[in-house]
Amino acid sequence: MHETHLVKNILKYLEEEEKVSSRKIRKIYIALSEFGGISREHFLEHYRQESLGSRWNNLDIEFKKRIFGPELEITRIDFNPLN
């Protein structure tokens, strides 16, 4: 499934971003194309399955619809503040 592979790559990306920043991710922002094949609900269904048991299982995700552009794009990542 395209979405399962996509979510697995997103989780790998989040892991790398945490390693580079040395901070935990608290929220990601995702833009979905109006003309793409992925809906918010469909993405979340696959995300919940693939992230189950991981530290990103309850990650806050904010979605935005775009008329044009990539099917799915992570547009921003918020990290926990440094202590």
Secondary structure by P-SEA (a helix, b strand, c coil): caaaaaaaaaaaaaaaaaaaacccccbbbbbbbccccccaaaaaaaaaaaaccccccccbbbbbbbccccccccccccccccc
